[in-house]
């Protein structure tokens, strides 16, 4: 569904423009509605889910027993921090100030299309991730089977 990398600017009101290449898809498939929440696996980024995909993720995460600390952390970062947003007439969404501050998004950010969702990265965190390389120890059996 979504793929590619786009450098974007955050305006003074905390809004970012969804790239024009995605706007029709977001309107058609998502009803112009996305849900913003924290990436629980990597610092410096947020997830932006299409609303229907978010409902599936939310329901799966909430089914986890909250008696385990890792489950509670996942529920807190994904469900507890989730904020629905809607594209305005100019194709922009508002990123809550608390979310921007927590992941270090200031004036410049990077939007990545990751298939079923977007990831919104602070420019610094994205650069650090891109500079990181995978070693042999990082490769899982599934990765070894890929023909890249």
N, C-alpha and C positions, 0 to 999 in steps of 0.2 A: 504494500500500500504506500508507505512513505520510505523514501531513500534519498540520500544525498546530504551534503554539508553546505550550510549557508552562514556566512558571517552576517550578523545583524546588530543593529544599534538599539539600545534601550533609551527611550526619550525621558525627559525630566519627570514625567508622570508615571514612569515604570511600565510603559507600554512597549510592546514589540510587534512588528508587522510580520504576519505569517507570509512567507514568500508567495508571490502570485501563482507560481506553478502548483501550489498546494491548495489555494483558496477554493477552487471549484470542487475539489475532492472533499475538503473539509465541510463545505456547504452541503454537498450531496450526501456524503456518507455519514456525517456527524451532526447534521443540522446546525452547523456553525458552533457546536458546543464541544469544548474540551475540558479536561480535568487536570489541574496542575497539582503535583505532589513531589515529595523528595525522592531522589534515587537512593534506595536504602543500601546499595552495594558500593557506591563510589562517591567520594566527596566532590563537591564542585558542580553538581548538576541536578537538574529537575527532570521529572518525567511529565510529558503532556500526552494524556490518553484521549482518544475519541471517546465520547460519553458511553457508547454501548460497550466498548472494550473495557472501559473503566468499571462498569457495573459487574462484568464477569470477574475481573481481577479483585475488586472489592469483596465480592461474595466468597471467592476462594480464600482470600486472606482472613476474612472474618470467621471462616469455618475452623481455622487452626485453634487448638486449645490454648487459651491465654495463660495457662499455668506454666508454660515454658517461657523463659526470659527472651529467647530469640524470637519466638512468635509475637510476644508483646512488642518488641522493638520493631518488627516488620509492620505490625498493625498500627503502631504509633506513627511511624514514618510514612507509611502509605495512606492508610485510611484516616488517621487522626489529623493529618496535615492537608488532606485533599480539599481543593478549592475549585468549584466549577467556574468556568469563564466562557464568555461568548464573544465571537469576533464582532467588532463594531463595523460600521459602514465603510471604513477604510481598511478593513482586514487586520486590525490590531487586536491584541489581547492585553489585559493588564496583569502583570505579574505582581502578586502581593509583596509589599516591602519586606515582610518577615522572611519570605522565601528567598528573595534576592539577597538579603543580608546573610542568611544562613549559609548560602553556597558561594558567596562572593561575586555575584553578578552585579556589575556596575554599569558602565556605559556601553561596553562591547561584550557580545556573547556569540556563541556558535550554536545554531540549530541543526541537529542531526535527525534525518529521517531513518528510523530503525525498524521499519516493517510495520508493526502494529501500533507504534507510538512514535512520538518525537522525544528527543532528549535535548534539553537546553542547558548548555555548559557555560560557565564563566570562561572568558577568553584564556585566562591563565591556566585553569585546570585542564582545558582542552589541549592547550599546547603541551602541558606536561604528559598527558595521556598519549598524544601522538608521538612524542619523543621516546616513550617507553617501548622497548622491543620485547618480544616473547623469546624466552630461552627454551631449550629442550625440556627443562623441568616443568615449564608451564603447559606443555602440550598434553592434552588428554587423549585417550584412545580414539575418541570421536574426531578430534582435530587431526590426528594422524591419517585418518581415512579420507580426509578432504583432498580433492584435486584442485589446488589453487594455482 
